[in-house]
Amino acid sequence: MRKSFGFGLAAALAFQLAVPASAQRSDAEIRREIVRQSIAAYSGNCPCPYSTDRAGRRCGARSAYSRPGGRAPKCYPSDVSDAELRARRR
């Protein structure tokens, strides 16, 4: 038996047993990704209270997140529901 065969078999087995990349990411990483995408999809200047406007001031209560009705971007990881997290993992 050649050495390369043993190494090749071990590598093939490790590849088959590897966990998919999407399952390796933590819940926190996925939640942060959803928040980044939500903010990026917002077309205005102030999606979140911690965002800054064109003049460099914090948006605070002027943010879309803080105003009732209308668009409500996800600004914090806690805004991402467990159902959204499970759907993203699929």
C-alpha positions as a Markdown table, in Angstrom:
| # | Residue | x | y | z |
|---|---|---|---|---|
| 1 | Met | 0.0 | 0.0 | 0.0 |
| 2 | Arg | 1.3 | 3.4 | -0.9 |
| 3 | Lys | 1.4 | 6.4 | 1.5 |
| 4 | Ser | -0.6 | 8.6 | -0.8 |
| 5 | Phe | -3.5 | 6.2 | -0.8 |
| 6 | Gly | -3.8 | 6.4 | 3.0 |
| 7 | Phe | -3.6 | 10.2 | 2.9 |
| 8 | Gly | -6.1 | 10.4 | 0.0 |
| 9 | Leu | -8.6 | 8.2 | 1.9 |
| 10 | Ala | -8.3 | 10.2 | 5.0 |
| 11 | Ala | -8.7 | 13.5 | 3.1 |
| 12 | Ala | -11.8 | 12.1 | 1.3 |
| 13 | Leu | -13.3 | 10.9 | 4.6 |
| 14 | Ala | -12.7 | 14.3 | 6.3 |
| 15 | Phe | -14.3 | 16.1 | 3.3 |
| 16 | Gln | -17.4 | 14.0 | 3.6 |
| 17 | Leu | -17.7 | 14.4 | 7.3 |
| 18 | Ala | -17.2 | 18.2 | 7.1 |
| 19 | Val | -20.0 | 20.3 | 8.3 |
| 20 | Pro | -21.5 | 22.7 | 5.7 |
| 21 | Ala | -20.1 | 26.3 | 6.0 |
| 22 | Ser | -23.6 | 27.7 | 6.7 |
| 23 | Ala | -23.9 | 25.5 | 9.8 |
| 24 | Gln | -20.5 | 26.5 | 11.1 |
| 25 | Arg | -21.5 | 30.1 | 11.5 |
| 26 | Ser | -22.7 | 31.1 | 14.9 |
| 27 | Asp | -26.1 | 32.5 | 15.5 |
| 28 | Ala | -24.6 | 35.9 | 16.4 |
| 29 | Glu | -22.7 | 36.0 | 13.0 |
| 30 | Ile | -25.9 | 35.3 | 11.1 |
| 31 | Arg | -27.9 | 37.9 | 13.1 |
| 32 | Arg | -25.2 | 40.5 | 12.4 |
| 33 | Glu | -25.3 | 39.6 | 8.7 |
| 34 | Ile | -29.1 | 40.0 | 8.6 |
| 35 | Val | -28.8 | 43.4 | 10.4 |
| 36 | Arg | -26.1 | 44.6 | 7.9 |
| 37 | Gln | -28.3 | 43.5 | 4.9 |
| 38 | Ser | -31.4 | 45.3 | 6.4 |
| 39 | Ile | -29.5 | 48.5 | 6.9 |
| 40 | Ala | -28.0 | 48.3 | 3.4 |
| 41 | Ala | -31.4 | 47.8 | 1.9 |
| 42 | Tyr | -32.7 | 51.1 | 3.5 |
| 43 | Ser | -32.6 | 53.9 | 1.0 |
| 44 | Gly | -32.6 | 56.9 | 3.4 |
| 45 | Asn | -30.0 | 58.5 | 5.6 |
| 46 | Cys | -31.1 | 57.4 | 9.0 |
| 47 | Pro | -32.0 | 53.8 | 9.2 |
| 48 | Cys | -30.9 | 53.3 | 12.9 |
| 49 | Pro | -30.6 | 55.5 | 16.0 |
| 50 | Tyr | -26.8 | 55.0 | 16.0 |
| 51 | Ser | -26.5 | 56.0 | 12.3 |
| 52 | Thr | -25.3 | 59.4 | 11.4 |
| 53 | Asp | -26.9 | 61.9 | 9.0 |
| 54 | Arg | -25.1 | 63.7 | 6.2 |
| 55 | Ala | -23.9 | 66.4 | 8.6 |
| 56 | Gly | -22.4 | 63.7 | 10.9 |
| 57 | Arg | -24.9 | 64.0 | 13.7 |
| 58 | Arg | -26.4 | 60.9 | 15.3 |
| 59 | Cys | -29.9 | 60.1 | 14.0 |
| 60 | Gly | -31.4 | 59.1 | 17.3 |
| 61 | Ala | -35.2 | 59.7 | 17.4 |
| 62 | Arg | -35.1 | 60.8 | 13.7 |
| 63 | Ser | -34.2 | 57.3 | 12.6 |
| 64 | Ala | -36.6 | 55.1 | 10.7 |
| 65 | Tyr | -36.2 | 52.5 | 13.5 |
| 66 | Ser | -37.4 | 55.0 | 16.1 |
| 67 | Arg | -40.4 | 56.3 | 14.1 |
| 68 | Pro | -43.7 | 54.4 | 14.3 |
| 69 | Gly | -45.2 | 53.0 | 11.1 |
| 70 | Gly | -43.4 | 52.9 | 7.7 |
| 71 | Arg | -40.2 | 51.0 | 7.2 |
| 72 | Ala | -38.5 | 49.5 | 10.2 |
| 73 | Pro | -35.0 | 48.2 | 9.4 |
| 74 | Lys | -33.4 | 45.7 | 11.8 |
| 75 | Cys | -30.7 | 47.6 | 13.7 |
| 76 | Tyr | -29.8 | 45.3 | 16.5 |
| 77 | Pro | -29.2 | 41.5 | 16.6 |
| 78 | Ser | -32.1 | 41.2 | 19.0 |
| 79 | Asp | -34.4 | 42.4 | 16.2 |
| 80 | Val | -33.8 | 39.2 | 14.3 |
| 81 | Ser | -36.3 | 36.5 | 15.3 |
| 82 | Asp | -35.5 | 32.9 | 15.8 |
| 83 | Ala | -37.7 | 32.0 | 12.8 |
| 84 | Glu | -35.6 | 34.4 | 10.6 |
| 85 | Leu | -32.4 | 32.8 | 11.9 |
| 86 | Arg | -33.7 | 29.3 | 11.1 |
| 87 | Ala | -34.8 | 30.3 | 7.7 |
| 88 | Arg | -31.3 | 31.8 | 6.9 |
| 89 | Arg | -29.6 | 28.6 | 8.0 |
| 90 | Arg | -31.5 | 26.6 | 5.4 |
